[in-house]
C-alpha cells in the first residue's frame, strides 16, 4: 500500500503517539494488588462458577520507574516471545495503532520476538492464515483507520469447534500469547477462551483489547474504548455539516446514524 498513500495519509503516518511514563523504556515496574472482583457483587457467584480458573486473579498495576513502591517488582530481562494478533468485531479507529504498539513493545523488550497477524479475522485464526508483522510490513498502516492490514470476517470464537480450532492454532504456532482486538462480544469470547486454555493447560495467554466505536466497555480501569473519541468527533462534524446545509438551503433533512 505504501506507494498508494495520499499526502494526508503520509502526513498522518509521521505522527508518533506518546507512551505513558510507566510504559516507556525496557524495564517494567509492576505491583500486584487485590484479587479482581465482579463490578456487581450479586454477580460474583455466577461469574466465579463460569470462570473457575481465571476469576479472582490479582490485579497488576504498572508504575512509573520513580514510584516509591517497596512491594513492586522490576522486570529488566524479557525472553523472546511469539505473539498472535487478530481483529474481531466491527472496525474502529485506532485498531492499527494497537498492533503498532504491540509490535514496538515486544521488540523493544527483545528484538528476537515475533508478532504474527491472522489474515481474515477469526476465520484466519481457525485456518492458520498468518502474516509475520515486521517494520517494513507495518510502515504503511501507522495511524491509519480501518482493519485492512489483516482484515476481519466472522468475528466470533464461541462454539466448541471454534474454540478447539483456536487452541490448535495457538499450539501449532507455539504462541506465547493471543491478542484479540474488538468490542464487548469479542472480549467476552476472549475471556471464555482464556478460561478454556487455563482448564486445558494450554500455555498461550489470551489478552483482550477494548477497541470499539460504541464506547460501551468501561469501568474504573478502562476510561474509554479505543476509537470512541475519534468516532464522536467525526460524527459531530458530520452532524454540523448537515445542520449548516439545512440552514443555508432552508430545508428539512432527516439523517440516520447507524
Secondary structure, DSSP 8 states (H G I E B T S, - for coil): -GGG--HHHHHHHT------GGGSSS-EEEEEEEE---SSGGGHHHHHHHTTTTTT-EEEEEE-TT---TT-EEE------EEEEEE-SS--TTHHHHHHHHHHHHHHH-TT-EEEEETTHHHHHHHT-EEE--HHHHTT-TT--SSTTT---S----SHHHHHHHHHHHHHTT-SEEEEEESHHHHHHHHHHHHHHHHTT---EEEEEEB-TT-----SS-SS-BTHHHHHHHHHHHHHHHHHHHHHHT--------
